[in-house]
Amino acid sequence: MVAVTVSGKGLAPIPLDFPGKSLDNVSIQDIKDGVAKRFPYLEPNRQRLTLPNGKEKPTPLTDEKKTLADYGVAANTTIRLKDLGFQVGYRWLYVWEYAGPIILNPLFLVLSQRIWGAYEPSALQYTVRNLLVGHFIKRELESIFVHSFSRPSVPITFVFRNCAYYWGITGLLIGATLYRPAYGAEALKDSILNSPKWIGFWTAFVIINELLNLNTHLHQASIRTPPGTPRKYPTGFGFQWIVCANYFFETMGVLGLVIVTGGDIGTVVYLSIASYFMATWAKGKYRRYKKEQDPKVFPGRRWVVYPPFL
């Protein structure tokens, strides 16, 4: 019989017994289910289990399919539990965060005349509104139908954090800086920013990068492997030069918005923050690929995300 104890801050120690089983056939999922049976509010997705390791960093027990033996857990061991708080589905996190820009951009353009006074909106303002709404509708559809997620849920605090970013930067900030008389039809009358050729070229640039980004996401979805099996590396268009081609095309699309607006401060802030985080994520993926794949094949001699700089 296997017996372990689970303890956590604010919780009395929880003894769990598994009669007739050995360490080789008691999984981490079994431990989480045992805790949830005692305390129903601690659903498995809400639990973070770690194995104390003396003075060393605790070992996270993250793979629910692995057994206690796989992690080197001995009988009568105490496993630490952290309550991650109320959870929300990962997919719903993206649905909520992307909804803000879809709603706020048209709303700001409509309300801008009440905020700033009567003026005629420009073709540039209508175009950027359409590009932003289209961009985030695309993200919504990808989140629902294309993407898969390594974990089923996240703490509800992530919803507030991510919504603050997307609703704040690509909704409120761009709404306040772009949808105003300084970008109106009268102000831009003799400006290149009012030129149909200028707007048309950069609109095409943004749309092409949106489609290339979509193509990378569809390719990545097509090579997805079942959990626990070796991951495949991407080889579709763009990936022959750049490890994270999806982030590259995403950034190029935002860069197009910065250029077409002549450097609107809201789009500049969006580009700066987005490119920083995508570079950080790309470096992590690059390290993972070098660890999991033959480094001579993939990543090989590829840029990480932003040639020729990174």
C-alpha positions as CSV (number, residue, x, y, z in Angstrom):
1,M,0.0,0.0,0.0
2,V,1.2,3.5,-0.8
3,A,0.7,6.3,1.7
4,V,1.7,9.9,1.3
5,T,0.8,13.1,3.0
6,V,-0.1,16.4,1.3
7,S,0.3,19.6,3.2
8,G,-0.1,23.3,2.3
9,K,-0.4,26.7,3.8
10,G,-3.7,27.0,5.7
11,L,-4.5,23.3,5.3
12,A,-4.3,20.5,7.8
13,P,-2.1,17.6,6.5
14,I,-4.0,15.4,4.2
15,P,-3.1,11.7,4.5
16,L,-3.7,9.7,1.3
17,D,-3.7,5.9,1.1
18,F,-3.8,3.8,-2.0
19,P,-4.4,0.2,-1.0
20,G,-3.1,-2.5,-3.3
21,K,-1.0,0.0,-5.3
22,S,2.7,0.6,-5.6
23,L,4.7,3.7,-6.3
24,D,4.9,2.7,-9.9
25,N,1.1,2.9,-10.5
26,V,0.1,5.9,-8.4
27,S,0.1,9.0,-10.6
28,I,0.2,12.7,-9.8
29,Q,-3.3,12.8,-11.1
30,D,-4.3,10.3,-8.4
31,I,-2.8,12.5,-5.8
32,K,-4.7,15.6,-7.1
33,D,-7.9,13.6,-7.3
34,G,-7.4,12.4,-3.7
35,V,-7.0,16.0,-2.5
36,A,-10.1,17.1,-4.4
37,K,-12.1,14.3,-2.9
38,R,-11.3,15.6,0.6
39,F,-11.6,19.3,-0.3
40,P,-13.9,19.7,-3.4
41,Y,-13.0,23.4,-3.9
42,L,-9.4,22.3,-4.5
43,E,-10.1,21.0,-8.0
44,P,-7.0,19.4,-9.7
45,N,-6.3,22.4,-12.0
46,R,-6.1,24.6,-8.8
47,Q,-3.4,22.5,-7.3
48,R,0.4,22.9,-7.7
49,L,2.3,20.0,-6.1
50,T,6.0,20.0,-5.3
51,L,8.4,17.6,-3.7
52,P,10.7,19.1,-1.0
53,N,14.3,18.6,-1.8
54,G,16.2,19.7,1.3
55,K,18.1,22.9,0.7
56,E,17.7,22.6,-3.1
57,K,14.8,24.0,-5.1
58,P,11.6,21.8,-4.7
59,T,10.8,19.5,-7.6
60,P,7.6,20.5,-9.4
61,L,5.2,17.6,-10.0
62,T,3.7,19.0,-13.2
63,D,3.1,15.9,-15.4
64,E,-0.1,14.4,-14.1
65,K,0.5,11.2,-16.0
66,K,3.8,10.4,-14.4
67,T,3.9,8.2,-11.3
68,L,5.4,8.8,-7.9
69,A,8.2,6.5,-8.8
70,D,8.9,8.6,-12.0
71,Y,9.5,11.6,-9.7
72,G,11.5,9.6,-7.1
73,V,8.8,10.0,-4.4
74,A,9.2,7.5,-1.6
75,A,6.4,6.0,0.5
76,N,5.3,8.1,3.5
77,T,6.7,11.3,1.9
78,T,5.1,14.7,2.4
79,I,4.2,16.5,-0.8
80,R,3.7,20.3,-0.7
81,L,0.5,21.8,-2.1
82,K,0.0,25.4,-3.3
83,D,-3.5,26.6,-3.9
84,L,-3.4,28.5,-7.2
85,G,-6.7,30.1,-6.6
86,F,-9.9,30.2,-8.6
87,Q,-9.3,29.0,-12.1
88,V,-10.6,30.0,-15.5
89,G,-10.3,28.1,-18.8
90,Y,-7.2,29.0,-20.7
91,R,-9.2,29.4,-23.9
92,W,-11.6,31.8,-22.2
93,L,-8.6,33.9,-21.0
94,Y,-7.8,34.7,-24.7
95,V,-11.5,35.2,-25.6
96,W,-11.9,37.9,-22.9
97,E,-8.6,39.7,-23.5
98,Y,-9.1,40.0,-27.2
99,A,-12.7,41.2,-26.9
100,G,-11.6,44.6,-25.5
101,P,-9.9,46.0,-28.6
102,I,-12.7,44.6,-30.8
103,I,-15.3,46.6,-28.8
104,L,-13.2,49.7,-27.8
105,N,-11.8,50.7,-31.2
106,P,-15.1,51.3,-33.0
107,L,-16.6,52.7,-29.8
108,F,-13.8,55.3,-29.4
109,L,-14.1,56.4,-33.0
110,V,-17.8,56.9,-32.5
111,L,-17.4,58.7,-29.2
112,S,-14.4,60.8,-30.2
113,Q,-16.5,63.6,-31.5
114,R,-18.2,63.9,-28.1
115,I,-14.8,63.8,-26.4
116,W,-12.9,66.2,-28.7
117,G,-15.8,68.1,-30.5
118,A,-17.2,67.8,-34.0
119,Y,-14.7,66.7,-36.7
120,E,-14.7,64.5,-39.7
121,P,-12.8,61.2,-39.2
122,S,-10.1,60.5,-41.8
123,A,-9.6,57.5,-44.1
124,L,-6.6,56.6,-41.9
125,Q,-8.6,56.4,-38.8
126,Y,-11.3,54.1,-40.4
127,T,-8.5,52.0,-41.9
128,V,-6.6,51.5,-38.6
129,R,-9.9,50.8,-36.8
130,N,-10.7,48.1,-39.3
131,L,-7.2,46.6,-39.2
132,L,-7.2,46.4,-35.4
133,V,-10.7,44.9,-35.2
134,G,-9.8,42.4,-37.9
135,H,-6.5,41.5,-36.2
136,F,-8.2,40.7,-32.9
137,I,-11.1,38.8,-34.5
138,K,-8.5,36.7,-36.2
139,R,-6.9,36.1,-32.7
140,E,-10.3,35.1,-31.3
141,L,-10.9,32.6,-34.0
142,E,-7.4,31.1,-33.7
143,S,-7.8,30.8,-29.9
144,I,-11.1,29.0,-30.3
145,F,-10.4,26.7,-33.3
146,V,-6.6,26.5,-33.9
147,H,-4.6,26.8,-30.7
148,S,-4.1,24.1,-28.1
149,F,-2.8,24.8,-24.6
150,S,-0.4,23.0,-22.3
151,R,-2.6,23.5,-19.3
152,P,-6.4,23.7,-19.2
153,S,-6.8,26.7,-16.9
154,V,-5.1,29.7,-15.3
155,P,-5.7,31.7,-12.1
156,I,-8.5,34.2,-12.6
157,T,-6.0,37.0,-11.8
158,F,-4.5,36.3,-15.2
159,V,-7.7,37.5,-16.8
160,F,-7.5,40.9,-15.1
161,R,-3.8,41.2,-15.9
162,N,-4.1,40.4,-19.6
163,C,-7.3,42.4,-20.1
164,A,-5.5,45.4,-18.5
165,Y,-2.8,45.1,-21.2
166,Y,-5.0,44.5,-24.3
167,W,-7.9,46.6,-23.3
168,G,-5.6,49.3,-21.9
169,I,-3.0,49.5,-24.7
170,T,-4.8,48.5,-27.9
171,G,-8.2,49.8,-26.7
172,L,-7.9,52.8,-24.4
173,L,-4.5,54.2,-25.3
174,I,-4.8,53.8,-29.1
175,G,-8.4,55.0,-28.8
176,A,-7.2,58.2,-27.0
177,T,-4.2,59.0,-29.2
178,L,-5.5,58.0,-32.7
179,Y,-9.2,58.8,-32.7
180,R,-8.9,62.6,-32.3
181,P,-9.0,65.7,-34.5
182,A,-5.2,65.6,-35.0
183,Y,-5.7,62.5,-37.1
184,G,-9.0,63.7,-38.6
185,A,-9.7,64.4,-42.3
186,E,-9.1,68.2,-42.1
187,A,-5.8,67.8,-40.2
188,L,-4.4,65.2,-42.6
189,K,-5.8,66.8,-45.8
190,D,-2.3,67.7,-47.3
191,S,-0.4,64.9,-45.5
192,I,1.0,61.7,-46.8
193,L,-1.0,60.0,-44.1
194,N,-4.1,60.8,-46.2
195,S,-2.7,59.4,-49.4
196,P,-4.6,56.5,-50.8
197,K,-1.4,54.9,-52.0
198,W,0.3,55.3,-48.6
199,I,-2.7,53.8,-46.8
200,G,-3.2,51.1,-49.4
201,F,0.4,50.0,-49.4
202,W,0.7,49.7,-45.6
203,T,-2.8,48.1,-45.3
204,A,-1.6,45.4,-47.8
205,F,1.6,45.0,-45.8
206,V,-0.4,44.5,-42.5
207,I,-2.8,42.0,-44.1
208,I,-0.1,40.0,-45.8
209,N,1.7,39.6,-42.4
210,E,-1.6,38.7,-40.8
211,L,-2.1,35.9,-43.3
212,L,1.5,34.7,-43.0
213,N,1.1,34.6,-39.2
214,L,-2.1,32.6,-39.6
215,N,-0.3,30.2,-41.9
216,T,2.4,29.6,-39.2
217,H,-0.3,28.9,-36.6
218,L,-2.1,26.4,-38.9
219,H,1.3,24.7,-39.6
220,Q,2.1,24.5,-35.9
221,A,-1.3,23.0,-35.2
222,S,-0.7,20.4,-38.0
223,I,2.5,19.1,-36.4
224,R,1.1,19.0,-32.8
225,T,1.8,15.6,-31.1
226,P,-0.1,13.9,-28.3
227,P,1.1,14.8,-24.7
228,G,4.0,12.7,-23.6
229,T,5.4,12.1,-27.1
230,P,8.4,13.9,-28.7
231,R,7.5,17.3,-30.1
232,K,8.1,18.0,-33.8
233,Y,9.8,21.2,-35.0
234,P,8.1,23.6,-37.4
235,T,9.3,23.6,-41.1
236,G,6.7,25.7,-42.9
237,F,7.2,29.0,-44.7
238,G,9.3,31.4,-42.6
239,F,10.6,28.7,-40.2
240,Q,13.4,27.9,-42.6
241,W,14.9,31.2,-41.6
242,I,13.4,32.1,-38.2
243,V,12.8,29.8,-35.3
244,C,9.7,31.8,-34.2
245,A,8.4,32.9,-37.5
246,N,4.9,33.3,-36.0
247,Y,6.2,36.0,-33.7
248,F,8.1,37.7,-36.5
249,F,5.1,38.1,-38.7
250,E,3.0,39.2,-35.7
251,T,5.5,41.9,-35.0
252,M,5.7,43.0,-38.7
253,G,1.9,43.5,-38.7
254,V,2.1,45.8,-35.7
255,L,5.1,47.6,-37.2
256,G,2.9,48.3,-40.3
257,L,0.3,50.0,-38.0
258,V,3.1,52.2,-36.5
259,I,4.3,53.2,-40.0
260,V,0.9,53.9,-41.5
261,T,-0.1,56.2,-38.6
262,G,3.2,58.1,-38.8
263,G,4.2,56.9,-35.4
264,D,1.0,57.3,-33.3
265,I,2.2,57.0,-29.7
266,G,-0.4,54.3,-28.9
267,T,0.8,52.0,-31.7
268,V,4.4,52.7,-30.7
269,V,3.8,51.6,-27.1
270,Y,1.9,48.5,-28.4
271,L,4.9,47.6,-30.7
272,S,7.4,48.1,-27.9
273,I,5.7,46.0,-25.3
274,A,4.6,43.3,-27.7
275,S,8.0,42.9,-29.4
276,Y,9.7,42.7,-25.9
277,F,7.5,39.9,-24.7
278,M,7.6,38.0,-28.0
279,A,11.4,38.2,-27.9
280,T,11.4,36.8,-24.4
281,W,9.1,33.9,-25.4
282,A,11.1,33.3,-28.5
283,K,14.4,32.9,-26.5
284,G,12.7,30.4,-24.3
285,K,11.5,28.4,-27.3
286,Y,14.9,28.5,-28.8
287,R,16.5,27.0,-25.7
288,R,13.8,24.3,-25.6
289,Y,14.4,23.4,-29.3
290,K,18.2,23.2,-28.7
291,K,17.6,20.9,-25.8
292,E,14.9,18.6,-27.4
293,Q,16.1,18.5,-31.1
294,D,19.3,17.9,-32.9
295,P,20.8,21.5,-32.8
296,K,22.4,21.0,-36.1
297,V,19.0,20.4,-37.7
298,F,16.8,22.7,-35.7
299,P,17.3,25.4,-34.7
300,G,20.5,25.1,-36.8
301,R,21.6,28.4,-38.4
302,R,18.4,30.3,-37.9
303,W,17.6,33.6,-36.4
304,V,15.6,33.4,-33.2
305,V,12.9,36.0,-34.0
306,Y,14.1,39.4,-35.3
307,P,16.8,39.2,-38.0
308,P,19.4,40.5,-38.1
309,F,19.4,41.5,-34.5
310,L,18.2,38.4,-32.7
